[in-house]
Amino acid sequence: MSRRRIGRAAAATTGAAAALLPSLAAAQEGAGRSLDAPDDAMGTVLATAGAVAALFLVASIGYLYMRIRGLEWGFQEKELPPEPGSGGHH
């Protein structure tokens, strides 16, 4: 295993441990201080998931429409140099 991989694995392990510390501390304090989820929390979660799915659907339809109609704009493509003798400037 290379040093770079070992370093990345150590960093990932350290990050995961640091991310778990607050939840471990909260678990030690007990559940008495935390707020319970409201009764309509599941409805809110489902509505949010539905809205995100609808957004992805609209974006996908727009992308497919653009591809089918050939409306791509090559703004990031490199410009080809002008052909010799065409009178184009660099």
Contacts in CASP RR format, 6 or more apart in sequence:
PFRMAT RR
TARGET T0000
AUTHOR 0000-0000-0000
METHOD contacts of the structure
MODEL  1
MSRRRIGRAAAATTGAAAALLPSLAAAQEGAGRSLDAPDDAMGTVLATAG
AVAALFLVASIGYLYMRIRGLEWGFQEKELPPEPGSGGHH
26 34 0 8 1.000
65 71 0 8 1.000
66 72 0 8 1.000
81 90 0 8 1.000
82 88 0 8 1.000
82 89 0 8 1.000
82 90 0 8 1.000
END
